[in-house]
């Protein structure tokens, strides 16, 4: 019923309402157009209305990238082996295997995908550093797959008796786990896998914090008692060499697997020990992945080097089981350290979101007010188009689950500025028609028809750039490309379709009889081309000075994603002077002078001009751990204390074992931690339970005996429980954090060892500073990034020349446009380099100049500048083509006339776009400050070049071509 209601509301109701509205207006011929607009409106609003109907805030419909929500993006190198070269099949298997390892339930918002030929990208949203470290271990370490045996009442009476009391795990007398309670896995739909047919096995409800866990359908989850061999005899996934689908002797689907020689011996011992009984009883293997039971096939015979797992499997279940087995035996190894890593804390991510939201609101308000004041009624139409445009962009992003990134938010702001361009083109055309004496209806009709071609040409070239950006960009840049692409498509629809509909209704109903508009620039007859030599000199000086500065700065121009290195965001406990922080770090042996330090500030942070608490360090050192350690030590020695999460804990309390009273007939079952100890941990800042557990596990693993580690798998012996903090309220998509956490430790962990581990954990946390953002790029990745950026620029320019050549039927138009684009990129690139010299000065502070570094988001900005400048140039070229008509020659008078006719549109579009990018630059935050600076400069330079570069070059090329033709004839 819900689905039918949604289908009715989205696909039927808009068309019914459209027909009724058209009849009410007595404009039946417009019913189809009104219905289409209502359909798109409902389409755009539907994901947000759905969230509200479910009791969630509207913003939950949007999927935020890690730079806005916090989290980690890592790229790992896959290593080829002699018998396993890297190919698409191997990489596909690796993606499946890694996803199974780090997200076995399929319910976490973790992304694993192939990038390039031999790399894996892993995106973990909202994660703490310790959660990320845990995921890294799960990805790269072998042994998460294991074959064991489900305990049964025929062969394991003693183990069952010992496990049914207070034990989470049962230990061998000489150490090591003999048996553990482990849950059945859930499938991708969140349903517990069918285990009721296993028979004669030992189960109990799966409890966490005293509550029985449920699967997606509300069924109680259960856990099984699993029996292990001694540590050196355990059969793990590291011995597997091959897994593939096959057919059993009965003709049913099955899974074939093969071990190496060591694995064959161990598996032969295990299956030989659990041969079928004379009465027909069969023991069951437990196929374990990440501590969960994925399958429990019967042991029918001794299995050594190879075997078959058979049962009543469907083809889908066979494929899944093969994925599980392959997850334990990685097809090829993965380098343990990522070759690139980008991490940002949820605190910084939320602040960036807030700044972006404020920038968007102010930009929208500014454009809305400007259009209302300047164009009056037409401004109302433009504002309605803008509102619908934003709804459609946001709604489409939500429906296709596209990720909103920081550059993506910038793309929204840019869309606001450029969305009015189509309306300005139409309105200025309508003004021209009215000035010629046309009626209002004819002016509207001609205005839209004459502007149509120009709007399509200008926007299609920008679409080409958006597609190329998506193809070569990282996750953040792709977010910008998707937003830009959707924004351009929707702005064309709203201006040409929705805007025309409003004008038609209002004119035909006589709600408007005239269109009044303000006019900043009236009729002009300026001789622009007479200044082309002066403009050429100015451009040459800017390019030479900029390129000289760029060359002089060398590698200092590049951010770490183009040079290789590490970037870390850190926070002091007290305000520090920026120059002192820079002096301290640059004077140390660990860093030297090849670093940059920038101050950043949150919107809620108290700050003064030259002081701050949060800073970003960039260094060419690529070892992230080394940078962390050196940074903390250097600043600590200088008396500059970084923020640390300190911990304290209460006295240990023993967990009582319930007693069986004589008059009670029902057996009393002790909890898994009965007989153990508990402690309450308090933290200076909220932490996730994963962070707490990870720290404690690390300390327990340091405790050794003569035979080796005393606690090989301490995770099975611990359970954290959040007591207070924001994590008490579950927020979807966010890591739960607590200020107080209770730790339960099983009786296998002695109270002395528990206390020792807590003491050591307290000391480690007191010594380790908290880093809110970490990014690193290997030099090989940086080189590839540079090559991709250059390639993207070249492909864009070639595509633009080809398109303009096709549209204007002459290659000279395309070449002239490309000359202007190259000019714009070189000038802005040089200005970025020169601006860095003024950072820190009084002028630099007044203009908000930083030590800008060229990175991928900045490349996206350059590509956007190309698109914006091209948009402006095509408008001028289109008018030149119209003025020229069928005249074979192109004269200065024609170009000057065209430039004067389009001058009002050029200035108005530039003004509105500059307004929004200036707002983005001023209050958008540090994360996109360099990006926004490029856009501000790009709008100015792009407007200049369409008049003083593209047009004179076109005149020169056309005349040169004409002279050649005359000479030939």
Buried (B, 14 or more C-beta within 10 A) or exposed (E): EEEEEBEEEBEEBBBEBBBEBBEEBEBEEBBEBBBBBBBBBBBBBBBBBBBEEEEBEBBBBBBBBBBBBBBBBBBBBBEEEEEBEBEEEBBEBBBBBBBBBBBBBBEBBBBBBBBEEBBBBBBBBBBBBBBBBBBBBBBBEBEBBBBBBBBBEEBBEEBBEBBBBBBBBBBEEEBBBBBBBBBBBBBEEEEBBEBEEBEBBBBBEBBEEEEEBEBEEEEEBBBBBBBBBEBEEBBBBBBBBBBEBEEBEEEEBBBBBBBEEEBBBBBBBBBEBBEEEEEEBBBBBBBBBBBBBBBBBBBBEBBBBEBBBBBEBEEEBBBBBBBBBBBBBBBBBBEEBBBBBBBBBBBBBBBBBBBBEBBBEBBBEBBBEBBBEBBBBBBBBBBBBBBBBBBBBBBBBBEEEBBBBBBBBBBBBBBBBBBBBBBBBBBBBBBBBBEEEBEBEBBBBBBBEBBBBBBBBBBBBBBBBBBBBBEBBBBBBBBBBBBBBBBBBBBBBBBBBBBBBBBBBBBBEEEBEEBEBEEEEEEEEEEBBEBBEEBBEBBEEBBEBBBEBBEEBEEBBBBBBBBBBBBBBBBBEEEBBBEEBBEBBBEBEBBEEEBBBBBBBBEEEEBEEBBBBBBBBBBBBBEBEEBBBBBBBBBBEBEBBBBBBEBEBEEBEEBEBEEEEEEEEEEEBBBBBBBBBBBBBBBBEBBBBBBBBBBBBBBBBEBEEEEEBBBEBBBBBBBBBBBEBBBEEEEEEBBBBBBBBBBBBBBBBBBEBBBBBBEBBBEEBEEBBBBBBBBBBBEEBBBBBBEBBEEBBEBBBEBBBEBBBEBBEBBBBBBBBBBBBBBBBBBBBBBBBBBBBBBBEEEBEEEBBBBBBBBBBBBBBBBBBBBBBBBBBBBBBBBBBBBBEEEEEBBBEBBBBBBBBBBBBBBBBBBBBBBBBBBBBEBBBBBBBBBBBBBBBBBBBBBBBBBBBBBBBBBBBBBEBEEEEEEEE
